[in-house]
């Protein structure tokens, strides 16, 4: 945990967990062979449309955290990722879900998840 991610009490600021969730998603997609920048270059965006977070215990300055990310639902245009963040003792600190919607880069309107993306994430 970096100092700038904490508040005056040395506890991770609550909104920073969204960045950790994003790191987990990007790495999950990369491990499936999806380069997020290439997806965007192809005209497909995956904006976040919904987030839920449950805080179980605080993460503190200089703790080592691990982020667990799992794709739990695939809709026609949406993906739902479940995230869990643990400390170095494997204690659950935060869990949450993030919903993304496939969106056309030009119109910003929802689109069906492209078959090429589906084939990668369903591996």
C-alpha positions in Angstrom: 0.0 0.0 0.0 1.4 3.3 -1.0 1.3 6.3 1.3 -0.6 8.5 -1.2 -3.5 6.0 -1.2 -4.2 6.4 2.5 -5.9 9.0 4.5 -4.5 10.8 7.6 -5.3 7.7 9.7 -3.0 5.5 7.5 -6.1 3.6 6.1 -6.7 3.2 2.4 -9.1 5.8 1.2 -12.4 4.0 0.3 -12.6 5.1 -3.4 -9.1 3.8 -4.1 -10.5 0.2 -4.0 -12.1 1.0 -7.4 -8.6 1.4 -8.8 -7.6 -1.9 -7.4 -10.7 -3.6 -8.9 -9.7 -2.0 -12.3 -6.2 -3.4 -12.0 -7.6 -6.8 -11.3 -10.0 -6.6 -14.3 -7.3 -5.4 -16.7 -4.9 -8.2 -15.6 -7.7 -10.8 -15.8 -8.4 -9.7 -19.4 -4.7 -9.6 -20.2 -4.4 -13.2 -19.0 -7.1 -14.2 -21.4 -5.2 -12.7 -24.2 -7.1 -9.4 -24.5 -5.2 -6.2 -24.8 -7.6 -3.5 -23.5 -6.0 -0.8 -25.7 -6.5 -3.0 -28.8 -10.1 -3.5 -27.9 -10.6 0.2 -27.7 -8.7 0.8 -31.0 -11.2 -1.6 -32.6 -14.1 0.7 -31.6 -15.3 -1.1 -28.4 -15.3 0.4 -25.0 -16.2 -1.3 -21.7 -17.3 1.5 -19.3 -18.3 0.8 -15.8 -22.0 1.2 -15.2 -22.5 -0.2 -11.8 -20.3 -0.9 -8.7 -21.1 -2.4 -5.3 -18.5 -2.6 -2.5 -18.6 -4.1 0.9 -15.8 -3.1 3.3 -14.9 -5.8 5.8 -11.7 -4.4 7.4 -9.4 -1.6 6.6 -6.3 -1.9 4.6 -3.4 0.1 6.1 -0.3 1.9 4.9 2.5 -0.5 3.7 0.3 -3.6 3.8 0.7 -6.1 0.9 -2.6 -6.7 -0.8 -3.8 -9.2 -3.3 -6.7 -8.7 -5.7 -8.8 -11.7 -6.8 -10.9 -11.1 -9.9 -13.5 -13.5 -11.4 -15.9 -13.0 -14.3 -19.2 -14.1 -12.8 -21.8 -13.1 -15.4 -21.9 -12.6 -19.2 -25.0 -10.8 -20.6 -25.8 -9.8 -24.1 -23.9 -6.5 -23.7 -22.6 -6.7 -20.1 -19.9 -8.4 -18.1 -20.0 -8.6 -14.3 -16.7 -9.1 -12.4 -16.5 -10.1 -8.7 -13.5 -8.7 -6.8 -12.0 -9.6 -3.5 -9.1 -7.9 -1.8 -7.0 -9.7 0.8 -4.2 -8.7 3.1 -0.9 -10.7 3.4 -2.6 -12.9 6.0 -5.3 -13.9 3.6 -7.9 -11.9 5.5 -10.7 -10.6 3.3 -10.8 -6.8 3.5 -13.1 -5.8 0.7 -15.4 -7.5 -1.8 -17.4 -6.0 -4.6 -18.8 -6.4 -8.1 -18.4 -4.2 -11.1 -20.6 -4.3 -14.2 -19.2 -3.2 -17.6 -21.3 -2.7 -20.8 -19.9 -3.1 -24.3 -20.3 0.3 -25.9 -19.6 1.6 -29.4 -16.7 4.1 -29.4 -18.4 6.5 -31.8 -22.0 6.6 -30.5 -21.4 5.6 -26.9 -24.4 3.3 -27.2 -24.5 -0.3 -25.9 -23.7 -3.0 -28.3 -23.7 -6.8 -28.2 -20.4 -8.1 -26.9 -18.3 -8.9 -30.0 -17.8 -12.5 -30.8 -14.0 -12.1 -30.7 -14.2 -10.8 -27.1 -16.6 -13.6 -26.1 -14.3 -16.3 -27.4 -11.4 -14.9 -25.4 -13.2 -14.5 -22.1 -15.0 -17.9 -22.3 -11.6 -19.8 -22.5 
